[in-house]
Amino acid sequence: MSLGHQKIGIKKLISYLQMDISHLLKPKGKKLRLIKQAKLIQLMGNLLNSGFNLGEVINFLSLSKLVEKEFTLKMKEGLASGQALSELLESLSFSKNVVTQLALVEVHGNLSGTMQLVELHLKKQLKVKNKLVEVATYPILLLIFLVGIMWGLKNYLLPQLNSGSNFATLLINHLPLVFFSFGAFIFLLTALSVTLFKRKSAIMNFTFLVKLPLVHSFIRLYLTAYFAREWGNLIAQGVELRQIINLMKKQKSRIFSEVGKNLDLELNAGRSFEQAVSKLALFLPELSLMIEYGAIKDKLGLELSLYADECWEQFFTKIDRLMQLIQPLVFIFVALMIILLYAAMLLPIYSNMGSGI
């Protein structure tokens, strides 16, 4: 890639990152579902790699009806107005992460690798989302059903029985209230946490989260993998470190922007890149070592990309293990609730039968 072409790509990227935020706040239409986003990226990547130009790809999508007419019309209008691929996908409500990665293609030119990376990320994101829904839906429905039954028993069965004060009947009397009170508490706690987090810097928020015992490993792995991948892609294509930091500072993602500003201050203070990264508690300690090792071998971009792949693999493996742990625990809890429910129904009846003998 020529130097002039690279400079033009950099200018386009900077203009995208400096886009008026009011444009992003405008109401958006129907959003393309995550599963269709992954399929669309896969198909577009295959067609572009096969020699199709962007206009031909959009025409193919329109004729094949693989996506709704509304989306292909948006893409045709965007292409007619001179929009790049990243801008077309932004109009379809793709995430800022995906849009930015494709905007970076205009700097490093690795379209094929980037499309494959985006496709893989979307598929893994979809897998985690489906697993969360699978784990949570059935137990939640069971709990709601149990609470409904207990509410009915409390209002219709217990008043007709000499229920006494055993644990099961106390459970029936108070569980619906406890259930809804707990739900309200979780909702208020979440709303308060979101409000407080918005008032503080993203670095402070994530620094707090990485201190929590249950989530710290997930947060650090995710951030390490994400930043290492972006840095690795850019460095491997010859983008200078100072230029990367300037791009980070202009990002609309709070954490990406604030980390860029933090690194800029550290470099201006005379510290090296790996020293600046090691001072951030957001990342795994190995990241700064990988940066130092890659710089010594003069293969920093490649080393960071490989390390990012390893971190992503560890992250999704941990997610899978967590799901496998949570699901049995939830079902055990539901089973105990069912046993208590049967006990609550039968004990008052047996108690009345015994008193009538």
TORFI-423954 format. One record per atom (N, C-alpha, C): residue in one letter; z negated, y, x negated. Coordinates in steps of 0.05 Angstrom, whole numbers, padded with zeros to 5 digits, always signed. Layout:
<nodes>
AZYX/...
</nodes>
This chain:
<nodes>
M+00000-00024-00017/M+00000+00000+00000/M+00000+00025-00018/S+00018+00044-00011/S+00020+00068-00028/S-00004+00086-00023/L-00008+00103-00044/L-00031+00121-00042/L-00027+00141-00019/G-00002+00151-00015/G+00003+00170+00007/G-00003+00157+00034/H+00005+00132+00037/H+00001+00118+00063/H-00029+00114+00068/Q-00044+00108+00046/Q-00073+00104+00048/Q-00087+00130+00056/K-00078+00153+00045/K-00090+00179+00051/K-00085+00185+00081/I-00060+00179+00091/I-00054+00185+00119/I-00072+00168+00137/G-00076+00142+00129/G-00094+00125+00145/G-00122+00135+00145/I-00132+00145+00122/I-00159+00155+00120/I-00162+00180+00138/K-00142+00197+00138/K-00143+00221+00155/K-00144+00213+00185/K-00129+00193+00193/K-00129+00184+00220/K-00156+00173+00228/L-00168+00157+00209/L-00194+00146+00214/L-00215+00167+00217/I-00215+00187+00199/I-00235+00209+00201/I-00232+00224+00227/S-00207+00229+00235/S-00203+00243+00261/S-00213+00227+00284/Y-00211+00200+00282/Y-00222+00184+00303/Y-00253+00185+00304/L-00265+00184+00280/L-00294+00184+00278/L-00305+00211+00287/Q-00289+00232+00284/Q-00299+00259+00291/Q-00291+00266+00320/M-00281+00247+00335/M-00273+00252+00362/M-00296+00264+00379/D-00289+00283+00396/D-00309+00296+00413/D-00323+00275+00430/I-00349+00275+00429/I-00365+00255+00443/I-00362+00257+00473/S-00354+00280+00483/S-00350+00284+00511/S-00328+00265+00522/H-00309+00258+00504/H-00288+00239+00511/H-00300+00212+00517/L-00320+00204+00502/L-00332+00178+00506/L-00351+00177+00530/L-00360+00201+00539/L-00378+00202+00562/L-00364+00204+00588/K-00337+00206+00588/K-00322+00207+00613/K-00325+00180+00627/P-00326+00181+00654/P-00327+00156+00669/P-00304+00138+00663/K-00309+00112+00658/K-00288+00093+00652/K-00283+00075+00676/G-00259+00064+00677/G-00252+00047+00699/G-00263+00019+00695/K-00249+00000+00707/K-00257-00028+00705/K-00257-00037+00676/K-00277-00053+00669/K-00280-00062+00641/K-00269-00090+00639/L-00255-00095+00617/L-00245-00122+00612/L-00268-00140+00604/R-00271-00163+00617/R-00293-00181+00611/R-00291-00192+00583/L-00315-00200+00572/L-00317-00208+00544/L-00298-00232+00538/I-00297-00251+00556/I-00280-00275+00551/I-00251-00267+00550/K-00242-00247+00566/K-00215-00238+00565/K-00210-00220+00541/Q-00230-00206+00532/Q-00227-00191+00507/Q-00221-00209+00484/A-00236-00231+00482/A-00231-00251+00460/A-00203-00263+00462/K-00194-00270+00486/K-00168-00282+00489/K-00146-00261+00483/L-00151-00236+00492/L-00131-00215+00487/L-00128-00210+00457/I-00150-00208+00442/I-00149-00204+00413/I-00135-00227+00400/Q-00141-00252+00408/Q-00128-00275+00396/Q-00098-00274+00400/L-00089-00269+00425/L-00061-00268+00431/L-00046-00245+00417/M-00058-00222+00417/M-00046-00199+00403/M-00044-00204+00373/G-00064-00216+00362/G-00064-00222+00333/G-00041-00241+00326/N-00038-00262+00343/N-00017-00282+00338/N+00011-00269+00341/L+00014-00252+00361/L+00040-00240+00365/L+00047-00220+00343/L+00027-00204+00335/L+00032-00184+00314/L+00038-00198+00287/N+00024-00221+00282/N+00029-00236+00258/N+00056-00250+00258/S+00067-00254+00283/S+00093-00267+00285/S+00116-00248+00284/G+00110-00222+00280/G+00132-00202+00276/G+00136-00184+00300/F+00122-00188+00322/F+00124-00170+00345/F+00113-00143+00338/N+00125-00122+00348/N+00113-00095+00346/N+00095-00091+00370/L+00079-00069+00369/L+00059-00065+00389/L+00071-00062+00417/G+00094-00048+00419/G+00107-00045+00445/G+00116-00072+00456/E+00126-00089+00440/E+00135-00116+00449/E+00111-00133+00457/V+00089-00130+00443/V+00065-00144+00451/V+00055-00136+00479/I+00055-00110+00484/I+00046-00100+00510/I+00065-00109+00532/N+00091-00109+00527/N+00111-00118+00546/N+00107-00148+00552/F+00101-00163+00531/F+00095-00192+00535/F+00071-00196+00552/L+00050-00181+00547/L+00025-00183+00563/L+00031-00176+00593/S+00048-00156+00597/S+00054-00147+00624/S+00070-00169+00639/L+00089-00181+00626/L+00106-00201+00639/L+00090-00227+00643/S+00073-00234+00624/S+00059-00260+00626/S+00036-00259+00646/K+00027-00235+00653/K+00004-00230+00671/K-00021-00244+00662/L-00025-00245+00635/L-00049-00257+00624/L-00073-00238+00628/V-00067-00212+00630/V-00088-00193+00637/V-00079-00177+00661/E-00098-00164+00675/E-00091-00150+00699/E-00072-00127+00694/K-00056-00120+00715/K-00036-00099+00713/K-00049-00073+00705/E-00073-00068+00714/E-00087-00042+00708/E-00089-00038+00678/F-00096-00060+00664/F-00100-00057+00635/F-00074-00054+00619/T-00053-00068+00628/T-00027-00065+00614/T-00015-00038+00619/L-00020-00027+00643/L-00010+00001+00648/L-00024+00021+00630/K-00051+00017+00626/K-00066+00035+00608/K-00055+00033+00580/M-00048+00009+00571/M-00038+00006+00544/M-00010+00018+00541/K+00007+00015+00562/K+00033+00027+00561/K+00031+00058+00560/E+00014+00069+00576/E+00010+00098+00576/E+00000+00108+00549/G-00019+00093+00538/G-00030+00101+00512/G-00009+00099+00490/L+00007+00078+00490/L+00028+00075+00470/L+00049+00097+00472/A+00055+00104+00497/A+00075+00126+00501/A+00065+00153+00491/S+00038+00156+00491/S+00027+00181+00481/S+00021+00181+00452/G+00028+00158+00438/G+00025+00157+00409/G-00001+00146+00399/Q-00016+00132+00416/Q-00042+00121+00408/Q-00039+00097+00390/A-00058+00094+00372/A-00058+00070+00354/A-00071+00047+00369/L-00071+00023+00356/L-00082-00001+00368/L-00111+00002+00375/S-00126+00015+00356/S-00155+00019+00361/S-00160+00036+00385/E-00144+00057+00389/E-00147+00075+00412/E-00139+00061+00438/L-00119+00043+00437/L-00112+00028+00461/L-00134+00010+00470/L-00147-00003+00451/L-00169-00021+00458/L-00194-00005+00467/E-00197+00019+00456/E-00219+00036+00466/E-00215+00043+00495/S-00191+00047+00504/S-00185+00053+00532/S-00191+00029+00550/L-00192+00005+00539/L-00199-00019+00554/L-00229-00025+00553/S-00245-00006+00542/S-00274-00008+00540/S-00283-00029+00521/F-00268-00035+00500/F-00278-00052+00478/F-00301-00037+00465/S-00319-00053+00452/S-00343-00041+00440/S-00335-00023+00416/K-00353-00004+00410/K-00348+00014+00387/K-00345-00001+00361/N-00359-00023+00359/N-00356-00040+00335/N-00328-00050+00331/V-00316-00061+00353/V-00289-00071+00351/V-00269-00049+00346/V-00272-00027+00360/V-00253-00004+00357/V-00254+00007+00329/T-00278+00009+00317/T-00280+00020+00290/T-00268+00001+00270/Q-00272-00025+00273/Q-00261-00044+00254/Q-00230-00042+00254/L-00218-00039+00278/L-00189-00037+00279/L-00179-00010+00270/A-00196+00011+00273/A-00189+00037+00261/A-00189+00036+00231/L-00206+00019+00219/L-00207+00016+00190/L-00183+00002+00179/V-00168-00012+00197/V-00143-00025+00188/V-00124-00004+00177/E-00125+00020+00188/E-00107+00041+00179/E-00114+00050+00151/V-00137+00043+00141/V-00145+00049+00114/V-00138+00026+00095/H-00146+00001+00102/H-00142-00021+00084/H-00118-00039+00091/G-00107-00037+00115/G-00082-00051+00122/G-00085-00081+00127/N-00109-00092+00127/N-00112-00121+00131/N-00115-00127+00161/L-00092-00124+00176/L-00093-00128+00205/L-00099-00157+00212/S-00086-00176+00199/S-00089-00204+00206/S-00118-00213+00203/G-00130-00207+00180/G-00158-00215+00175/G-00177-00201+00194/T-00172-00176+00200/T-00189-00161+00218/T-00188-00172+00247/M-00164-00178+00256/M-00161-00190+00283/M-00175-00217+00285/Q-00173-00233+00264/Q-00187-00259+00264/Q-00217-00255+00265/L-00227-00236+00249/L-00255-00230+00248/L-00266-00220+00274/V-00251-00202+00287/V-00259-00191+00313/V-00259-00214+00334/E-00239-00231+00334/E-00237-00253+00353/E-00261-00272+00349/L-00268-00278+00324/L-00291-00296+00319/L-00317-00284+00328/H-00320-00258+00323/H-00345-00244+00331/H-00347-00244+00362/L-00326-00238+00376/L-00327-00237+00405/L-00333-00265+00417/K-00321-00286+00405/K-00326-00313+00415/K-00356-00321+00410/K-00367-00314+00387/K-00395-00320+00382/K-00413-00304+00401/Q-00406-00279+00405/Q-00421-00262+00424/Q-00420-00274+00452/L-00397-00283+00460/L-00394-00296+00486/L-00411-00322+00488/K-00411-00337+00466/K-00426-00362+00466/K-00456-00356+00469/V-00466-00336+00455/V-00495-00329+00457/V-00501-00319+00485/K-00484-00303+00497/K-00488-00292+00524/K-00489-00315+00544/N-00470-00334+00542/N-00469-00356+00561/N-00494-00374+00558/K-00503-00377+00533/K-00527-00393+00528/K-00552-00380+00540/L-00554-00354+00537/L-00576-00339+00549/L-00576-00342+00579/V-00553-00339+00592/V-00551-00342+00621/V-00558-00371+00629/E-00549-00390+00614/E-00555-00418+00620/E-00584-00424+00618/V-00597-00413+00597/V-00626-00418+00594/V-00643-00404+00615/A-00635-00380+00622/A-00652-00364+00639/A-00647-00368+00669/T-00623-00373+00678/T-00617-00372+00707/T-00632-00393+00723/Y-00630-00418+00716/Y-00643-00439+00732/Y-00673-00437+00733/P-00687-00433+00711/P-00716-00429+00712/P-00724-00405+00729/I-00709-00383+00727/I-00716-00359+00742/I-00713-00364+00772/L-00691-00378+00780/L-00688-00385+00808/L-00710-00403+00818/L-00718-00423+00801/L-00740-00440+00809/L-00766-00425+00813/L-00772-00406+00794/L-00796-00391+00797/L-00796-00374+00822/I-00773-00361+00828/I-00772-00345+00852/I-00776-00363+00877/F-00764-00387+00876/F-00767-00406+00898/F-00796-00414+00902/L-00810-00420+00879/L-00838-00428+00880/L-00855-00405+00891/V-00850-00381+00882/V-00866-00358+00891/V-00862-00355+00921/G-00837-00359+00931/G-00832-00357+00959/G-00847-00378+00975/I-00847-00403+00965/I-00862-00424+00978/I-00892-00418+00979/M-00903-00408+00957/M-00931-00401+00956/M-00938-00379+00975/W-00920-00360+00977/W-00925-00338+00996/W-00925-00348+01024/G-00907-00368+01030/G-00907-00380+01057/G-00932-00396+01062/L-00941-00411+01042/L-00966-00427+01045/L-00990-00409+01049/K-00990-00387+01034/K-01013-00368+01037/K-01015-00356+01065/N-00992-00350+01077/N-00992-00336+01102/N-00992-00355+01126/Y-00983-00380+01123/Y-00980-00397+01146/Y-00997-00423+01145/L-01000-00435+01121/L-01015-00460+01119/L-01045-00456+01115/L-01052-00440+01095/L-01080-00437+01089/L-01097-00426+01111/P-01087-00406+01127/P-01104-00396+01149/P-01112-00418+01169/Q-01096-00440+01171/Q-01101-00461+01190/Q-01120-00482+01179/L-01125-00480+01152/L-01141-00501+01139/L-01167-00489+01129/N-01187-00506+01126/N-01211-00497+01112/N-01207-00500+01082/S-01193-00480+01071/S-01182-00483+01044/S-01203-00483+01022/G-01227-00472+01027/G-01247-00471+01007/G-01240-00452+00984/S-01250-00458+00961/S-01245-00439+00938/S-01237-00455+00913/N-01222-00477+00917/N-01214-00492+00893/N-01191-00477+00879/F-01186-00486+00854/F-01167-00471+00837/F-01139-00469+00849/A-01130-00491+00861/A-01103-00492+00872/A-01099-00472+00895/T-01119-00470+00912/T-01116-00451+00934/T-01118-00422+00925/L-01135-00418+00904/L-01137-00392+00892/L-01110-00384+00880/L-01097-00404+00868/L-01070-00399+00856/L-01050-00391+00877/I-01050-00405+00900/I-01032-00398+00921/I-01037-00370+00931/N-01062-00362+00934/N-01070-00336+00944/N-01061-00313+00926/H-01063-00318+00900/H-01059-00296+00881/H-01034-00297+00864/L-01020-00320+00863/L-00997-00322+00845/L-00974-00302+00853/P-00967-00300+00878/P-00945-00280+00884/P-00952-00252+00874/L-00977-00244+00878/L-00985-00217+00869/L-00984-00216+00838/V-00994-00237+00825/V-00993-00238+00795/V-00964-00237+00785/F-00947-00252+00799/F-00919-00254+00790/F-00905-00227+00792/F-00908-00214+00815/F-00895-00188+00818/F-00908-00166+00801/S-00934-00168+00796/S-00948-00149+00779/S-00939-00152+00750/F-00935-00177+00742/F-00925-00182+00714/F-00897-00172+00711/G-00880-00176+00732/G-00853-00166+00731/G-00852-00136+00729/A-00869-00122+00745/A-00871-00093+00744/A-00880-00083+00717/F-00900-00098+00705/F-00910-00090+00679/F-00889-00092+00657/I-00873-00114+00658/I-00851-00118+00638/I-00831-00096+00642/F-00824-00089+00667/F-00804-00068+00672/F-00814-00041+00661/L-00839-00034+00667/L-00849-00008+00658/L-00852-00008+00627/L-00860-00030+00615/L-00862-00032+00586/L-00835-00028+00573/T-00814-00041+00585/T-00787-00038+00574/T-00777-00010+00576/A-00781+00003+00600/A-00772+00030+00604/A-00786+00049+00585/L-00813+00045+00581/L-00828+00062+00562/L-00818+00059+00534/S-00812+00034+00526/S-00803+00028+00499/S-00776+00041+00494/V-00758+00039+00513/V-00731+00051+00511/V-00733+00082+00508/T-00751+00094+00524/T-00755+00123+00523/T-00765+00131+00496/L-00785+00117+00485/L-00797+00124+00459/L-00777+00119+00437/F-00761+00098+00439/F-00742+00092+00418/F-00720+00114+00417/K-00713+00125+00439/K-00692+00145+00440/K-00702+00171+00426/R-00728+00175+00427/R-00739+00200+00415/R-00742+00198+00385/K-00742+00173+00374/K-00745+00169+00345/K-00719+00162+00333/S-00718+00164+00306/S-00693+00157+00292/S-00689+00127+00293/A-00663+00119+00291/A-00656+00091+00292/A-00669+00075+00269/I-00670+00087+00246/I-00682+00074+00223/I-00712+00068+00228/M-00726+00088+00239/M-00754+00084+00246/M-00758+00061+00266/N-00740+00061+00287/N-00742+00040+00307/N-00738+00012+00296/F-00717+00009+00279/F-00711-00017+00268/F-00732-00025+00247/T-00743-00005+00232/T-00764-00011+00213/T-00789-00022+00228/F-00794-00011+00252/F-00816-00022+00268/F-00810-00050+00277/L-00785-00055+00286/L-00778-00081+00297/L-00779-00103+00276/V-00772-00096+00251/V-00772-00117+00230/V-00800-00124+00221/K-00820-00110+00231/K-00848-00117+00226/K-00860-00136+00247/L-00846-00139+00269/L-00855-00157+00290/L-00850-00186+00282/P-00870-00203+00285/P-00868-00230+00274/P-00847-00247+00287/L-00841-00244+00313/L-00822-00262+00327/L-00793-00254+00324/V-00788-00229+00319/V-00760-00219+00319/V-00750-00209+00291/H-00768-00206+00272/H-00761-00193+00247/H-00738-00208+00232/S-00738-00234+00233/S-00717-00249+00218/S-00690-00245+00231/F-00689-00244+00258/F-00664-00240+00272/F-00653-00212+00267/I-00670-00192+00268/I-00662-00164+00264/I-00651-00161+00235/R-00665-00171+00216/R-00656-00168+00188/R-00630-00183+00183/L-00628-00207+00193/L-00603-00222+00189/L-00579-00208+00202/Y-00583-00198+00226/Y-00561-00184+00240/Y-00552-00160+00225/L-00571-00142+00218/L-00564-00117+00204/L-00552-00123+00177/T-00563-00142+00162/T-00552-00149+00136/T-00524-00159+00138/A-00519-00177+00157/A-00492-00188+00161/A-00472-00166+00169/Y-00481-00149+00187/Y-00463-00128+00198/Y-00455-00108+00176/F-00475-00098+00162/F-00469-00078+00141/F-00454-00090+00117/A-00462-00115+00109/A-00449-00128+00086/A-00420-00133+00092/R-00414-00140+00117/R-00386-00146+00124/R-00369-00120+00123/E-00380-00098+00135/E-00364-00073+00135/E-00361-00062+00107/W-00382-00063+00091/W-00380-00053+00063/W-00361-00071+00048/G-00363-00097+00051/G-00346-00116+00036/G-00316-00112+00042/N-00310-00108+00068/N-00281-00104+00076/N-00270-00079+00063/L-00286-00057+00063/L-00276-00032+00053/L-00274-00032+00022/I-00295-00042+00009/I-00295-00043-00020/I-00273-00061-00031/A-00268-00084-00017/A-00247-00102-00026/A-00219-00090-00024/Q-00216-00070-00007/Q-00190-00056-00005/Q-00188-00031-00022/G-00208-00026-00039/G-00207-00004-00058/G-00218+00022-00048/V-00231+00023-00025/V-00243+00048-00015/V-00268+00053-00031/E-00270+00078-00042/E-00293+00085-00059/E-00319+00087-00043/L-00341+00083-00058/L-00367+00082-00046/L-00374+00108-00032/R-00369+00131-00045/R-00374+00157-00033/R-00359+00161-00007/Q-00334+00151-00007/Q-00318+00154+00017/Q-00329+00136+00040/I-00338+00112+00033/I-00350+00095+00053/I-00375+00108+00065/I-00392+00120+00049/I-00416+00133+00059/I-00409+00156+00077/N-00388+00171+00069/N-00380+00194+00086/N-00370+00184+00114/L-00356+00161+00114/L-00347+00150+00139/L-00370+00140+00156/M-00390+00128+00143/M-00414+00119+00157/M-00428+00142+00170/K-00431+00164+00156/K-00445+00188+00167/K-00432+00199+00192/K-00406+00194+00195/K-00391+00205+00218/K-00390+00185+00241/Q-00401+00161+00237/Q-00401+00142+00259/Q-00418+00150+00282/K-00410+00142+00306/K-00426+00148+00330/K-00450+00129+00334/S-00449+00106+00320/S-00472+00088+00321/S-00495+00101+00305/R-00518+00104+00318/R-00540+00118+00306/R-00550+00104+00280/I-00552+00078+00281/I-00563+00064+00257/I-00543+00065+00234/F-00517+00063+00240/F-00497+00065+00219/F-00496+00092+00207/S-00498+00113+00224/S-00497+00140+00214/S-00522+00147+00197/E-00545+00139+00207/E-00570+00145+00193/E-00573+00131+00167/V-00563+00106+00166/V-00563+00091+00140/V-00545+00105+00120/G-00522+00114+00130/G-00503+00129+00113/G-00516+00154+00101/K-00530+00169+00118/K-00544+00194+00109/K-00566+00187+00089/N-00580+00165+00094/N-00602+00157+00076/N-00591+00149+00049/L-00569+00133+00049/L-00556+00125+00023/L-00546+00149+00008/D-00535+00169+00023/D-00524+00193+00010/D-00547+00208-00004/L-00570+00210+00008/L-00593+00224-00004/L-00602+00209-00029/E-00603+00182-00027/E-00612+00166-00050/E-00592+00168-00074/L-00566+00167-00068/L-00547+00169-00089/L-00547+00197-00102/N-00551+00218-00086/N-00553+00245-00097/N-00578+00248-00114/A-00599+00231-00109/A-00623+00232-00125/A-00621+00217-00151/G-00597+00205-00156/G-00592+00191-00181/G-00596+00161-00180/R-00602+00150-00157/R-00606+00121-00155/R-00579+00107-00151/S-00578+00082-00159/S-00554+00066-00156/S-00552+00055-00127/F-00529+00044-00120/F-00525+00034-00093/F-00545+00012-00086/E-00548-00007-00105/E-00567-00030-00099/E-00596-00020-00097/Q-00603+00000-00113/Q-00630+00011-00111/Q-00635+00025-00085/A-00615+00039-00075/A-00617+00053-00049/A-00619+00033-00027/V-00604+00011-00028/V-00605-00009-00007/V-00632-00024-00007/S-00642-00029-00031/S-00667-00044-00033/S-00691-00029-00022/K-00689-00002-00020/K-00711+00014-00009/K-00712+00013+00021/L-00690+00003+00034/L-00689+00001+00063/L-00701-00026+00072/A-00722-00025+00088/A-00735-00050+00097/A-00718-00064+00119/L-00696-00052+00127/L-00679-00063+00148/L-00665-00088+00139/F-00660-00090+00113/F-00642-00112+00103/F-00658-00133+00088/L-00646-00157+00086/L-00658-00178+00070/L-00658-00170+00041/P-00679-00178+00026/P-00680-00170-00003/P-00656-00180-00019/E-00644-00202-00010/E-00621-00214-00024/E-00597-00195-00024/L-00595-00177-00005/L-00571-00160-00003/L-00568-00143-00028/S-00590-00130-00036/S-00589-00113-00060/S-00582-00130-00085/L-00592-00155-00086/L-00586-00172-00109/L-00556-00180-00109/M-00545-00185-00085/M-00517-00191-00083/M-00499-00167-00091/I-00508-00143-00084/I-00493-00119-00092/I-00493-00116-00123/E-00517-00120-00135/E-00519-00118-00164/E-00502-00140-00178/Y-00504-00165-00167/Y-00489-00187-00179/Y-00459-00183-00176/G-00450-00174-00152/G-00422-00169-00148/G-00411-00146-00165/A-00427-00126-00169/A-00418-00103-00186/A-00415-00112-00215/I-00432-00129-00224/I-00430-00139-00252/I-00405-00155-00256/K-00398-00172-00236/K-00373-00188-00237/K-00348-00173-00229/D-00352-00148-00220/D-00329-00132-00211/D-00315-00145-00187/K-00331-00159-00171/K-00320-00171-00146/K-00339-00165-00123/L-00348-00140-00121/L-00368-00133-00101/L-00358-00137-00073/G-00334-00129-00067/G-00323-00132-00040/G-00322-00161-00031/L-00312-00178-00048/L-00311-00207-00042/L-00338-00219-00039/E-00357-00212-00057/E-00384-00223-00056/E-00398-00215-00030/L-00395-00190-00022/L-00408-00180+00003/L-00396-00194+00027/S-00370-00198+00027/S-00357-00211+00050/S-00366-00240+00053/L-00368-00254+00031/L-00378-00282+00031/L-00407-00283+00040/Y-00423-00264+00029/Y-00451-00263+00037/Y-00454-00257+00066/A-00438-00239+00077/A-00439-00232+00105/A-00432-00256+00123/D-00413-00272+00115/D-00406-00297+00130/D-00429-00316+00130/E-00443-00318+00108/E-00466-00336+00107/E-00489-00326+00125/C-00493-00300+00125/C-00514-00288+00141/C-00508-00291+00171/W-00482-00287+00178/W-00475-00291+00207/W-00480-00320+00215/E-00473-00339+00197/E-00477-00367+00203/E-00507-00373+00207/Q-00524-00362+00190/Q-00553-00365+00193/Q-00563-00353+00219/F-00552-00329+00226/F-00561-00315+00250/F-00555-00331+00275/F-00531-00341+00278/F-00524-00356+00302/F-00537-00384+00302/T-00543-00395+00279/T-00558-00420+00278/T-00586-00416+00288/K-00599-00394+00280/K-00625-00387+00289/K-00626-00382+00319/I-00605-00369+00330/I-00603-00364+00358/I-00602-00391+00373/D-00585-00410+00364/D-00583-00436+00376/D-00610-00451+00376/R-00623-00450+00354/R-00649-00464+00352/R-00670-00451+00371/L-00669-00425+00373/L-00688-00411+00391/L-00682-00419+00420/M-00657-00421+00427/M-00650-00429+00455/M-00660-00458+00460/Q-00656-00475+00440/Q-00665-00503+00443/Q-00695-00505+00446/L-00709-00486+00435/L-00739-00486+00437/L-00748-00474+00463/I-00735-00452+00471/I-00744-00438+00495/I-00739-00454+00520/Q-00716-00467+00522/Q-00709-00481+00547/Q-00729-00503+00555/P-00738-00521+00537/P-00758-00541+00545/P-00784-00528+00552/L-00793-00507+00538/L-00818-00494+00545/L-00817-00482+00573/V-00795-00470+00580/V-00792-00458+00607/V-00793-00480+00628/F-00780-00502+00623/F-00780-00524+00643/F-00808-00537+00645/I-00822-00539+00623/I-00849-00549+00624/I-00867-00531+00641/F-00864-00505+00638/F-00879-00486+00654/F-00873-00489+00683/V-00847-00491+00690/V-00839-00495+00718/V-00850-00521+00729/A-00849-00542+00713/A-00860-00568+00722/A-00890-00566+00728/L-00905-00553+00711/L-00933-00549+00717/L-00938-00533+00742/M-00921-00513+00747/M-00924-00497+00771/M-00919-00515+00796/I-00899-00533+00794/I-00893-00551+00817/I-00916-00569+00822/I-00928-00580+00801/I-00952-00598+00804/I-00974-00583+00817/L-00980-00558+00808/L-01001-00542+00820/L-00995-00536+00850/L-00969-00532+00855/L-00961-00527+00883/L-00967-00551+00901/Y-00960-00575+00892/Y-00966-00599+00908/Y-00996-00602+00911/A-01011-00597+00889/A-01040-00599+00891/A-01051-00579+00911/A-01040-00555+00911/A-01050-00534+00929/A-01044-00542+00958/M-01022-00556+00963/M-01016-00564+00990/M-01033-00588+00999/L-01038-00607+00981/L-01051-00632+00989/L-01082-00630+00989/L-01093-00615+00970/L-01123-00614+00968/L-01136-00604+00993/P-01126-00581+01005/P-01139-00572+01030/P-01137-00592+01053/I-01113-00606+01054/I-01110-00626+01075/I-01129-00649+01071/Y-01132-00660+01047/Y-01151-00682+01042/Y-01179-00673+01046/S-01185-00648+01039/S-01212-00637+01043/S-01219-00637+01073/N-01200-00628+01090/N-01205-00628+01119/N-01207-00656+01130/M-01191-00674+01119/M-01192-00702+01129/M-01219-00714+01122/G-01229-00708+01098/G-01255-00718+01089/G-01278-00707+01106/S-01276-00682+01113/S-01298-00670+01129/S-01297-00679+01158/G-01273-00690+01166/G-01271-00699+01194/G-01280-00727+01198/I-01284-00742+01176/I-01292-00770+01178/I-01322-00772+01184/
</nodes>
